[in-house]
Amino acid sequence: MRIIQITDLYIGRVGDDTFGVDVRSNFLNILAEVKYLNTTT
């Protein structure tokens, strides 16, 4: 069993610029990686 904790999420609306960081995109990338890891192990 794996437990994944994702913290400090400040996800704004689509297209929001958070000091030059696309937080929404980063979050979606993390979710994709978690999904990938869940299917490979």
Secondary structure, DSSP 8 states (H G I E B T S, - for coil): ------------STT--BTTB-HHHHHHHHHHHHHHHHHH-
